[in-house]
């Protein structure tokens, strides 16, 4: 099980030097992969009808594609994954072009983790439809994979029309696509279309049931589960070496292939502090047994 870290989006700040130091520090620790969360718009709570959600306009999110392009230039081995990019609120062809560029600039160190999101305000602001986002996501994946591999694409779908065109340059190989979420329709999509699953939950019976469902669906479709990945997350806040070990062991026993530690929301700190927290988690898992 590979150990990763989560980019501390709301605490890293905007200094390019600090972001560079963090990315290089993570890589120097031997961490295998880095996760970046994704939101484009944050709502102002002082609005008609108010707003209740996991974040608002005062929570910072760095844009994943551009941030990873920067990180690709200052690292050599660190794998990068969006966790998760809200794909249906983006133009599919543009997202495919941007993902291809990150894959090229990183020498294929990029995984595209995707989700459908929950904040309709973002969809409205980005001029995309909210209520068909799941169905469009499935077609988006099909279109993106064709754009990454075909020199000229003539495609007509329910939501996309590409008239003998493609992107250039294209990645040298397909970009892995992992799905986040646990709704029944999503589990069916990840099983049929995904290279991996990103559970947004703990290592519990619900997660095991989701994994069992994905396995069964892939088996029924004649798809192997051997190279299918599972990307879990752990929290530094409120944790201890014993709790981290128990949590990681539970995920490992369910077949988890990747786990990443989130160090934000654990009290004010700087780049060195975040790296020290990652090292503490890493050391705990070295004794996992």
N, C-alpha and C positions, 0 to 999 in steps of 0.2 A: 504494500500500500504506500503510494507516494505521498510525501508531506509537502503541502503548499501553504501559501499565505494569502490573505485578503488585503488588497490595497486600501489603506485607511482614508477613504475618499473625503470625508468631512473634516479630517484632522491633519492631513498632510500639507494643506495650504497650497499656495500657487507659485512658490519659488521653484523654478526648474532645477536649481542645484539640489534642493531637498528631495525632489522626486527622483532625480538621478542617483543621489546617495542612497535612497531607500531601495531602489531597484537593484543597484549593484550590491548593496549590503545583503539583500535577500539572496541574491545569487551566490555571494561569497559564503553564506551559511550552508550552502548545499541544498537549499529549498528547490524543489523541482518545478513548481508552477505558481503563477500569480493570478488571482481573480480580481476583476473589476466589476463593480455593480453599475447599473445603468438607469438613469432617469434624465429626461430632457427638461421638463418643466416642473417647478414646484409651486404649489398654490399659495396664495396669500390668505391666511386664515381670516383676515379682516375683509371678508367679501360677503355679498348677499347670500344668506343661507348658511354661512360659515363653511368650515371645511374640517373634516376629520379623516386622518390618514396616517400612515407610518412616517411620513416626512412632509415638509412644506418648503416654502421658498428659502428658508434660512438654512437648509441642509444642502451642502455642496456635493455635487457629483461631477467628476471629471468625465469628459466624453471618451468612451472606450477606444474607438478606432484611432483617434489622434494621439491619445495618451500611450496606447500600445505601440504606435509607430515610433514615438519618442523613446520608449523603453527598449524597443528592438534595437535601436541604434547604440544604446549604452550597455547592452548585455550581450552575452554570447550563447548561453545555454538555457536560460530561463524560459519555460513555456508559459504562454499567456492564454487566458480564457475569459470571455465575457460571461458574467454570472448574475443575471442573465440579461442579454440584450432584448429589448421589447421590439421584436422584429416587425410585427404587423403595423406599428405606427410609423414605420419607415418605408420609403420607396424601395422596392425590392431590387431593381437593377442597380441603383446607387449603392445600396448596402452590399450587394455582391461585388461591385467594383472596389469599394473601400476594404472589404474583407480580403479580397485578392491582393490588394496592395500591402496590407499588413503581413499576410502570409509570405509574400515575396521579400519584403524588407527584413523579415525575421528568419529567413531560411526555413520556412514551414514550422515555426514554433507557435503557431496560433490555432486555437480551437474556438469555434463559434458556439457559445452557449446562448440559447434563445428561449424566450418566454412570450406570453401574451399580455402580461401586465394587468393592472386593476384600476388605474386612474384614468377615467374617461376624459378628464381635463387635458391630459397630454395628447390624446387622440384628436380632440377638437383643435388644439393649438397647432398640431402638425397636419391638419386637414386630411385625416384618415378616419375610416369608419370603425367604430368600437364594437358593434354588436355582431360582426361576422369575423372577428379577429382570429378565432381558432381555425375556421375553415380556410381563411386566407393564408394562415401560417403554413399549412400543409402544402399549398400550391407554391408559396414562396420558396420553400426548401427545394421543390422540384425545379423551379426556374433557376435558382442560384446554382445548383449543381450542373445544370446544362450550360449556363453561362461560363462556369469555371472550366468546362471541358470542350465545348463545341466552338468551332471557328465561325460558324454562321448558324444562327438559330431562327427557325420559323415556328413560332409557338402561339397557340391560341388556347387559353384556359378560361375558367370562370371569371378570373380577376385580372389576367395579364394578356397582353397581345404584343409579341415581338415579331416584327416583320423583317426577316432575313438580316439579322444583326447580331453582334456579340460584343464582349468587352475585350480589351487588349491593353496591357499584358494580362495573361491569365496565370494562375498559380501552377506550379509544376506538378501538383497532385491535388486531389480533392481535399478541401478543408473539412476536418471533422465537425459535425454538427451534433451538439448535445442539447437535450430539451430539459427545461426546468418546469416543475409543477407536478400535480398529482390528481387532477380531475380525470374521470374515467376516459373522456375523449382524448385527453393529452397522453395518458398512458398508452392508448392505442396508437397514437401518432409516433411516440418515441419508440415503441416496439417495432413499428413497420418502417420508420424513416430515420431513426436516430442512430448515432454511433455511441451514445451514452446518455445517462440520466443524471440530472442534478436535483436531488431531493431537497425540498425546502422544509424540512422537518427533522425531528430527532431520530435516533436509532431505536425505533420502537416497533410495535406490532403493525402499525399502519404502514411503515416503511417496508417491512418484510412482505406485507400483502401486495404492495405496489411492485416490488421486485418479482414476486411470484407471478403476478399478472403479466408483467413485461416478458418474463421468460416463457410463459405459456403461449402468449401471442406470437412471439418470435418462432417458437417451435412449430406452431400451427401453420405459420407462413413459410416454413422451411429455411428460416434464418438462424445462423449460429449465434450463440451467446458468448462464445469463447473470448472474443476481442471487444465485447461490449463493456463500456466503462461506467463507473458510478462515482460521482464527485460529491462528497459530503463536506460539511463545514463544522467547525468547533468555535466556541467563544472563549476568549481569554478572560473576559469579565465574569467573575463569580466562580472561576475554575480553580483547580489545584492539580498537581501531578497525578494524584490518585483518580480524580474525576475525569481528567483528560484520558488517562489510560483506559478506564472503564468504558468511556464513550467510544474511543477509537477501536477498542477490542470488539465492542458490539457491532460496529460498522464493518470491521474486517471480517467478522464471522458471517455477516450477511453478504459478503462478496464485494465490498467497497474497494475500488482500485485507487482512489485519490481522496485525500482529506486535507482541508486548509483551515488555518487558524485565523480568526478575525480578532484583531487587537484593538480596534477602536471601541469607543463607549466604555472604556475601563479607567477613566480618569485622564486628566491632562498629561501629555508627554510630548516628546519630540521624536525626530527620526531615530536617534539612538535608542530611545525608550521603546519604540515599536519594535525595533530589531531585537532588543533584549527580551521582549515578551515572546517573540517568535522563537528565539533561541531556547527560552525556558520551556516552551511547549515541545520543541524539537527534542530537547534532552529528556523530557518525560516519556516521549514515545520511543526513544532509543531503548528504554527499559520495558517495552511493551511485552516482550516475550513471545 
